[in-house]
């Protein structure tokens, strides 16, 4: 159960959103964020004074200050908060449930707010089912090939021991896929579907030629 939320009626109908390309949040996943823009500092102040809830959503193009929004995002609760000496906020969002944007509210705040429909994703509030067919050794072998090609590193001890959902969701959030690919992972109906999409993306990457990426770490 996610943060004490049992049914979609327990969730707010209107939430502030943080549009960020290439960044997704998934239920029970944790996303660290460094907040420095004044409008989003304002958003965090308001969220901390209320239910600590905000939605991560990817923009889909348009003007930088007011881009179009993806149809689906994920709401999270601020579960960690710190303020730096230069006025930035360092927060961690823990994913609660995905939502579909039904409308955007007229702007009365510096940040954007949407009316969120959580009903299509009510299953996000429960622990995932399935996973019996998950072939972890084969999946990790494919992951190793992908990471070697990308010159990335992870904590393999954690990857081998992590529960399936934690492993798949953390990889979906952290691996450097394109925004559209990230959105496909976000919108995968269930965990088994997300495994299939993630596996397919890694295989597609492995089939491509050339590698211009610089070394990085995902630890």
C-alpha positions in Angstrom: 0.0 0.0 0.0 1.4 3.4 -1.0 1.9 5.9 1.8 -1.5 5.0 3.5 -3.5 5.7 0.4 -6.0 2.8 -0.1 -8.4 4.0 -2.8 -8.2 6.6 -5.4 -10.8 8.7 -3.5 -8.1 9.2 -0.9 -6.0 11.1 -3.4 -6.4 14.8 -4.3 -8.3 15.6 -7.5 -6.1 18.6 -8.2 -2.3 18.5 -8.0 0.6 20.7 -8.9 2.8 19.3 -11.6 6.6 19.5 -12.4 7.2 19.1 -16.1 10.6 17.6 -16.6 11.8 15.9 -19.9 13.4 12.5 -19.5 12.3 12.1 -15.9 9.6 9.7 -14.7 8.4 8.6 -11.3 6.8 5.2 -10.8 4.7 3.9 -7.9 6.9 3.2 -4.8 9.9 4.5 -6.7 12.0 7.3 -5.3 13.1 10.3 -7.3 15.6 12.8 -5.9 15.2 16.4 -7.2 17.2 19.6 -6.9 14.7 22.5 -6.9 16.0 26.0 -7.7 13.6 27.8 -10.0 11.5 30.3 -8.0 8.1 29.0 -9.3 9.0 25.5 -8.2 10.4 26.6 -4.9 6.9 28.2 -4.4 5.3 24.9 -5.5 7.3 22.9 -2.9 6.5 25.5 -0.2 2.8 25.0 -0.9 3.0 21.3 -1.1 4.9 21.0 2.2 2.1 23.1 3.8 -0.5 20.7 2.5 -0.5 17.0 1.5 3.1 17.0 0.2 1.8 15.8 -3.1 2.9 16.8 -6.6 2.9 15.2 -10.0 5.9 14.4 -12.2 5.0 14.7 -15.9 7.0 14.9 -19.1 6.5 17.9 -21.5 5.8 17.0 -25.1 7.0 20.2 -26.9 5.9 23.7 -27.3 7.3 26.9 -25.6 9.8 26.3 -22.8 7.8 28.3 -20.3 4.5 26.6 -21.1 5.1 23.2 -22.9 2.3 20.8 -23.7 2.0 18.0 -21.1 2.0 14.2 -21.6 -1.4 12.6 -21.0 -0.1 10.5 -18.1 2.1 11.3 -15.2 2.8 10.0 -11.7 2.0 11.6 -8.4 4.5 11.4 -5.6 4.7 12.5 -2.0 7.6 14.5 -0.6 9.3 12.0 1.8 12.6 13.9 2.2 13.2 17.6 2.4 16.4 19.7 2.9 17.3 23.3 2.2 20.7 24.3 1.1 22.6 27.5 2.1 22.0 29.0 -1.3 18.2 28.5 -1.1 17.8 25.4 -3.1 15.5 22.5 -2.0 16.7 18.9 -2.1 13.7 16.6 -2.0 12.9 13.0 -2.6 9.5 12.1 -4.1 8.1 8.7 -3.4 5.7 7.5 -6.1 2.1 7.0 -5.1 0.1 6.4 -8.3 0.0 7.3 -11.9 -2.7 9.6 -13.2 -4.3 10.8 -16.4 -4.6 14.5 -17.0 -8.2 15.4 -17.5 -7.7 19.2 -17.7 -5.3 22.0 -16.7 -6.6 24.6 -14.3 -6.4 28.3 -15.1 -3.1 29.6 -13.8 -3.5 31.1 -10.3 -0.1 30.1 -9.1 3.4 30.5 -10.6 3.4 26.7 -11.2 0.9 24.6 -13.2 -1.9 22.5 -11.7 -4.0 19.8 -13.3 -7.1 17.8 -12.5 -5.9 14.3 -12.2 -7.8 11.1 -12.8 -6.3 8.3 -10.7 -9.1 5.7 -11.3 -7.4 4.1 -14.4 -4.4 3.3 -12.2 -6.0 2.3 -8.9 -3.9 -0.9 -9.0 -0.8 1.2 -8.4 -2.0 1.6 -4.7 -1.6 -2.2 -4.2 1.5 -4.4 -4.3 2.1 -5.7 -7.9 0.9 -9.1 -8.9 2.6 -11.5 -11.3 6.4 -11.8 -11.7 6.4 -15.6 -11.4 7.8 -15.8 -15.0 10.5 -13.3 -14.4 13.8 -14.8 -15.5 16.2 -12.7 -13.4 19.5 -14.3 -14.6 18.5 -13.7 -18.3 17.3 -10.2 -17.6 20.5 -9.3 -15.7 22.6 -10.7 -18.5 20.8 -8.4 -21.0 21.3 -5.5 -18.5 25.0 -6.2 -18.2 25.4 -6.0 -22.0 23.4 -2.8 -22.2 25.4 -1.2 -19.4 28.8 -2.2 -20.8 27.9 -0.7 -24.2 26.8 2.5 -22.5 29.8 2.5 -20.1 27.5 2.7 -17.1 27.8 1.0 -13.7 25.4 -0.2 -11.1 25.6 -2.0 -7.8 25.3 -5.6 -8.9 24.8 -7.0 -5.4 21.8 -4.8 -5.0 20.5 -5.6 -8.5 20.7 -9.4 -7.8 18.9 -9.1 -4.4 16.3 -6.4 -5.0 12.6 -7.3 -5.3 11.5 -7.4 -8.9 9.4 -4.2 -8.8 12.1 -2.2 -7.1 14.7 -3.4 -9.6 12.5 -2.8 -12.7 11.2 0.5 -11.6 14.5 1.9 -10.5 16.1 0.9 -13.9 13.1 2.4 -15.8 13.6 5.7 -14.0 17.4 5.8 -14.1 18.5 4.4 -17.4 19.2 7.1 -20.1 16.3 6.3 -22.5 14.7 8.9 -24.7 11.6 10.8 -23.3 9.2 8.8 -25.5 10.8 5.6 -24.3 10.5 6.7 -20.7 6.8 7.5 -21.3 6.3 4.0 -22.7 7.8 2.5 -19.5 5.6 4.8 -17.4 2.4 3.9 -19.2 3.1 0.1 -19.2 -0.2 -1.3 -17.7 1.5 -3.7 -15.2 4.9 -4.7 -14.0 5.2 -7.7 -16.4 4.5 -5.3 -19.3 7.1 -2.9 -18.0 9.6 -5.8 -17.9 8.8 -6.5 -21.5 9.2 -2.9 -22.6 12.5 -2.5 -20.7 13.9 -5.7 -22.1 12.9 -4.6 -25.6 14.5 -1.2 -25.2 17.8 -2.7 -24.1 17.8 -5.1 -27.0 17.1 -2.3 -29.5 20.0 -0.4 -28.0 22.3 -3.4 -28.3 21.4 -3.8 -31.9 22.4 -0.3 -32.8 25.9 0.5 -33.9 28.2 3.2 -32.7 28.6 4.6 -29.2 29.2 8.2 -28.4 28.3 8.2 -24.8 30.7 9.3 -22.1 31.3 7.1 -19.0 28.9 7.7 -16.1 27.8 6.0 -13.0 24.3 5.0 -11.9 25.3 4.0 -8.4 
